[in-house]
Amino acid sequence: MNRRVRSNIAGSMLAVATVLSLVPLSGYCDTQGSDRREDRRDDRGGARDTRQTGRDDARDTKEACKDGDDSRGECRRDKRDVKQDARGDARDVKR
């Protein structure tokens, strides 16, 4: 009779250990965090694209300014203003 009780206890402990070892494999805890990280990556990518577009626009603005009768200083200010506006837009995209 003692052997039967011991085997039942051992079997029960084995079953509990098996169930407990399978619980962490569910993966529910990583889903929300990975979704948030993916959203942040998308936001950063959108902000980066916005800044790059601003750089291209700033180059075009400076080139157009140089073709005109404006001074170099005015052209630099125009380019800086366009880039600064793009940075502000990129910050809005990230938020």
N, C-alpha and C positions, 0 to 999 in steps of 0.2 A: 504494500500500500504506500509506503514511503517513496518508492521509486515512481509510482504513478503520480503522486503529488509533485515530486521534483520535476518530472518530465512536463507536467502541465505548467508549472511555474516557469520553467526554462522556455517552453514554447510561447508562453504569454510574453515573457521578456523579449524574446526574439521578434515577435510580432510588433511589439511597441517600438523596439529599436528600428525595425524596418520602416514603420510609418514615420517615425521622427526623422529618419535619414532622407525620406522623400519630400518632406515639407519644404526645405529651402530650395528645392528644384522648381518650385512653382513659378518664380520669376516675377511675381507681382510687384515687388518693391522697386524694381528698376524701371518700370514702365513710365511712371509719371516723371521721374527725373530725366530720363533720356528724352522724353517729349519736350520738356522745358529746355534742355540743352540744344536740341535740334531747332527749336524756335529761335533761340539766341543766335545760333549759327546763321540761320536764314536772315535775321535782322542785321547781323554784322555784314553779311554778304550784300544785302541791299544798300547798306550805308556805304560800303566800299565802292559799289557801282556808282552811287550818287556822287561820291568824291571824285572818282575817275572822270565822270561826265563833266564835272565842274572844272577839272584840270584841262580837258580838251576845249571846253568853252573859253577858258581863260587864255589859252594859247591863241585861239581864233580872235578873241577880243584884242589881244596885244598886237597881233599881226595886222588886224584892220586899223588899229590906232596908229601903228608905225607907217602904214600907207597914207594916212591922212597928214595933217599939218600939226599934230599935237607933239608936245615935247616928250622926251623919254620918261621923265618923272610922271607925267600924266598917264602915260601908257602903263607904267608899273603900278600906279594906284588903281587903274581900271582892272588890271589883271588880278591884283590882290583883292579887290572888292568882289570880283566874280568868284574867286576861290573861297573867300570867307563866307559868301552866301551859300556855296555848295557845302561847306563844312556845317553850317547851321542846318541846312536841309538834311544832311546825313545824321545829325544828332536827333532830329525829329523822327527820322525813320527808325532809329534804334529804340526810341521810346514808344 
